[in-house]
Amino acid sequence: MKPFDLEKAKAGAPVVTRGGVSARVICFDINDKSYPIAVAIGRCDGGERIASFTLDGKYYAEEQAQHENDLVMATIKKTYYVGIYRGEHGHILSTFASEFLEDIKFFAAPHELLHIASFEVEE
C-alpha cells in the first residue's frame, strides 16, 4: 500500500482505508483544524458512513501507530499487451508494450502475429 498523498487525493486519485475498505473523499476543507478531510467509508451492508481525517490521512490525529481506518492510496492496476510475431526473415520478435490491444494488432499487422500476451502492473 502506498502512503496517503494529499495532493494526489485532491487531484482525484482513489483512496481506501488501510484495512482495504472503500473510501470516497467528499471534501478537504471541513472547518476543523485537526480533521479537515470528510470521507464516505464503505459499510458491510453496501452503504456508507461519514468519517473525518487529518491532512495526513490519519483516523486518529494523536495516534502514532498505523490504524486500519487510516487512508492510503488505492492500488491501480493497468493491463498492458505485447505482441509476439514472426518477422520477414523468420525471426521471432515482439512489439512494444501498450495499454491498447489495437496498437499491438496494428504494429504486427504486416507480419504473422503468433501470440498476444497481457500482464498487469500495479501503480
Residue frames relative to the residue before (quaternion, step in Angstrom):
aa qw qx qy qz dx dy dz
M 1.0000 0.0000 0.0000 0.0000 0.00 0.00 0.00
K 0.3476 -0.7277 0.5534 0.2085 3.52 -1.01 0.82
P 0.5535 -0.6180 0.4353 0.3496 3.59 -0.99 0.77
F 0.6200 -0.5376 0.4214 0.3861 3.56 -1.22 0.50
D 0.0860 -0.7781 0.6222 0.0121 3.56 -0.95 0.96
L 0.3927 -0.7649 0.4653 0.2103 3.56 -0.28 1.30
E 0.6843 0.4918 -0.3018 0.4458 3.61 0.82 -0.93
K 0.6576 0.4916 -0.3133 0.4772 3.59 0.97 -0.79
A 0.6345 0.5201 -0.3269 0.4691 3.58 1.02 -0.80
K 0.6450 0.5115 -0.3174 0.4708 3.60 0.99 -0.80
A 0.6715 0.4867 -0.2866 0.4797 3.58 1.12 -0.66
G 0.6458 -0.5677 0.3077 0.4074 3.58 1.27 0.00
A 0.4089 0.7003 -0.4914 0.3176 3.60 1.23 0.09
P 0.4958 -0.6888 0.4384 0.2959 3.61 -0.92 0.84
V 0.1566 -0.7641 0.6213 0.0754 3.53 -1.21 0.73
V 0.1026 -0.7437 0.6556 0.0815 3.53 -1.33 0.39
T 0.5408 -0.5570 0.4694 0.4207 3.56 -1.24 0.01
R 0.6600 -0.4951 0.3799 0.4183 3.56 -1.25 0.38
G 0.6695 0.4947 -0.2831 0.4763 3.58 1.17 -0.60
G 0.5876 -0.6273 0.3473 0.3750 3.60 1.28 0.08
V 0.4742 0.6685 -0.4449 0.3609 3.59 1.24 0.22
S 0.5574 -0.6189 0.4349 0.3423 3.57 -1.03 0.81
A 0.0317 -0.7869 0.6161 -0.0140 3.55 -1.10 0.76
R 0.0842 -0.7913 0.6055 0.0062 3.55 -0.91 0.99
V 0.3260 -0.7619 0.5271 0.1880 3.57 -0.48 1.23
I 0.2589 -0.7673 0.5733 0.1241 3.53 -0.90 1.03
C 0.7743 -0.2026 0.1350 0.5841 3.58 0.92 -0.87
F 0.3837 -0.7253 0.5367 0.1965 3.53 -1.33 0.38
D 0.7301 0.4644 -0.2128 0.4539 3.58 1.24 -0.04
I 0.1558 0.7671 -0.5986 0.1701 3.58 0.85 0.91
N 0.4652 -0.6755 0.4933 0.2896 3.57 -1.01 0.77
D 0.4660 0.6078 -0.4806 0.4270 3.55 0.48 1.31
K 0.4414 -0.7331 0.4566 0.2435 3.57 -0.52 1.18
S 0.7533 0.4187 -0.2168 0.4586 3.57 0.88 -0.94
Y 0.8185 0.1546 -0.0322 0.5524 3.59 0.98 -0.86
P 0.0646 0.8644 -0.4955 0.0557 3.62 0.47 1.16
I 0.6542 0.5059 -0.3227 0.4603 3.63 1.21 -0.17
A 0.1632 -0.7740 0.6070 0.0771 3.58 -0.79 1.07
V 0.0160 -0.8103 0.5827 -0.0603 3.55 -0.83 1.07
A 0.3164 -0.6946 0.6112 0.2095 3.56 -1.11 0.78
I 0.1476 -0.8013 0.5788 0.0326 3.57 -0.61 1.21
G 0.4895 -0.6831 0.4639 0.2802 3.58 -0.89 0.94
R 0.2262 -0.7519 0.6056 0.1293 3.53 -1.19 0.73
C 0.6879 -0.4952 0.3501 0.3987 3.57 -1.29 0.37
D 0.7060 0.4687 -0.2666 0.4591 3.60 1.05 -0.74
G 0.6211 -0.5568 0.3361 0.4374 3.59 1.29 0.12
G 0.5835 0.5699 -0.3742 0.4413 3.57 1.26 -0.20
E 0.3763 -0.6942 0.5550 0.2617 3.52 -1.31 -0.28
R 0.1705 -0.7282 0.6479 0.1446 3.52 -1.32 0.39
I 0.4230 -0.6948 0.5211 0.2583 3.56 -1.17 0.52
A 0.0179 0.7684 -0.6389 0.0328 3.55 -1.01 0.90
S 0.2666 -0.7513 0.5757 0.1816 3.56 -1.20 0.47
F 0.1828 -0.7960 0.5764 0.0263 3.52 -1.18 0.79
T 0.5584 -0.5736 0.4791 0.3601 3.53 -1.33 0.35
L 0.6677 -0.4840 0.3732 0.4250 3.57 -1.28 0.12
D 0.6521 0.4806 -0.3036 0.5016 3.59 1.28 -0.30
G 0.5439 -0.6400 0.3862 0.3813 3.59 1.29 0.05
K 0.4620 0.6881 -0.4474 0.3360 3.59 1.22 0.30
Y 0.4631 -0.6750 0.5161 0.2521 3.53 -1.13 0.83
Y 0.7601 0.1595 -0.0929 0.6230 3.57 1.11 -0.75
A 0.4180 -0.7496 0.4582 0.2310 3.58 -0.46 1.22
E 0.7486 0.4256 -0.2281 0.4543 3.57 0.88 -0.91
E 0.5957 0.5882 -0.3650 0.4074 3.59 1.20 -0.28
Q 0.3302 -0.7632 0.5268 0.1762 3.58 -0.75 1.06
A 0.6492 0.5190 -0.3172 0.4567 3.58 1.06 -0.75
Q 0.5607 -0.5855 0.4621 0.3594 3.54 -1.22 0.47
H 0.1771 -0.7720 0.6047 0.0833 3.56 -1.09 0.77
E 0.5760 -0.6230 0.3995 0.3472 3.59 -1.02 0.73
N 0.6816 0.4711 -0.2964 0.4750 3.62 1.19 -0.36
D 0.4198 0.6858 -0.4861 0.3423 3.63 1.23 0.01
L 0.4584 -0.6692 0.5102 0.2860 3.57 -1.17 0.58
V 0.0126 -0.7507 0.6604 0.0105 3.54 -1.19 0.72
M 0.5688 -0.5738 0.4466 0.3844 3.57 -1.22 0.29
A 0.4604 -0.6815 0.4979 0.2751 3.55 -0.94 0.92
T 0.4650 -0.6484 0.5225 0.3005 3.53 -1.12 0.69
I 0.1621 -0.7720 0.6096 0.0784 3.56 -0.88 0.98
K 0.1620 -0.7856 0.5920 0.0786 3.55 -0.76 1.06
K 0.0956 -0.7732 0.6257 0.0402 3.53 -0.97 0.93
T 0.3013 -0.7365 0.5798 0.1752 3.54 -1.07 0.79
Y 0.0939 -0.7760 0.6229 0.0307 3.54 -0.99 0.95
Y 0.2471 -0.7646 0.5823 0.1233 3.54 -1.23 0.57
V 0.0699 -0.7510 0.6550 0.0457 3.54 -1.24 0.64
G 0.2573 -0.7702 0.5666 0.1400 3.55 -0.93 0.90
I 0.1954 -0.7365 0.6364 0.1199 3.55 -1.06 0.83
Y 0.0846 0.8178 -0.5606 0.0988 3.56 -0.67 1.06
R 0.4536 -0.6476 0.5377 0.2930 3.53 -1.34 0.34
G 0.3559 -0.7555 0.5193 0.1814 3.54 -0.70 1.15
E 0.7492 -0.4411 0.2694 0.4141 3.56 -1.31 0.16
H 0.7440 0.3516 -0.2288 0.5201 3.64 1.09 -0.46
G 0.6648 -0.5391 0.2871 0.4302 3.56 1.24 0.47
H 0.4715 0.6727 -0.4482 0.3527 3.58 1.25 -0.05
I 0.3714 -0.6869 0.5731 0.2485 3.56 -1.14 0.66
L 0.0150 -0.8140 0.5766 -0.0683 3.56 -0.67 1.17
S 0.2499 -0.7503 0.5823 0.1882 3.54 -1.28 0.18
T 0.4778 -0.6328 0.5262 0.3073 3.52 -1.27 0.48
F 0.6210 -0.4614 0.4458 0.4502 3.53 -1.33 -0.13
A 0.5210 -0.5952 0.4905 0.3655 3.59 -1.25 0.24
S 0.0172 0.8001 -0.5981 0.0428 3.56 -0.98 0.87
E 0.4980 -0.6318 0.5043 0.3139 3.54 -1.22 0.54
F 0.7298 0.4241 -0.2151 0.4911 3.57 1.23 -0.41
L 0.4418 -0.7129 0.4914 0.2348 3.55 -0.65 1.15
E 0.6109 0.5745 -0.3421 0.4239 3.57 1.06 -0.75
D 0.6039 0.5599 -0.3519 0.4450 3.60 1.08 -0.72
I 0.6635 0.5097 -0.3021 0.4568 3.56 0.93 -0.92
K 0.6682 0.4974 -0.2991 0.4654 3.58 0.89 -0.91
F 0.6527 0.5177 -0.3124 0.4565 3.58 1.00 -0.83
F 0.6857 0.5006 -0.2866 0.4439 3.57 0.84 -1.01
A 0.7429 0.4083 -0.2171 0.4841 3.57 0.96 -0.90
A 0.3945 0.7825 -0.4342 0.2086 3.61 1.25 -0.27
P 0.7132 0.4382 -0.3130 0.4487 3.67 0.77 -0.77
H 0.7011 0.4378 -0.2459 0.5063 3.59 1.27 -0.21
E 0.5877 -0.5442 0.4506 0.3944 3.53 -1.32 0.04
L 0.2305 -0.7824 0.5668 0.1157 3.58 -0.34 1.25
L 0.2261 -0.8156 0.5247 0.0913 3.56 -0.57 1.19
H 0.7986 -0.1190 0.1367 0.5739 3.55 0.93 -0.87
I 0.1736 -0.7324 0.6418 0.1465 3.55 -1.24 0.54
A 0.1520 -0.7852 0.5976 0.0567 3.55 -0.71 1.12
S 0.1447 -0.7737 0.6087 0.0998 3.55 -1.12 0.65
F 0.0014 -0.7801 0.6257 0.0033 3.54 -1.21 0.54
E 0.3512 -0.7336 0.5470 0.1984 3.54 -1.21 0.59
V 0.1407 -0.7581 0.6335 0.0647 3.52 -1.15 0.77
E 0.2880 -0.7383 0.5839 0.1761 3.56 -0.94 0.90
E 0.1285 -0.7921 0.5942 0.0551 3.53 -0.86 0.98
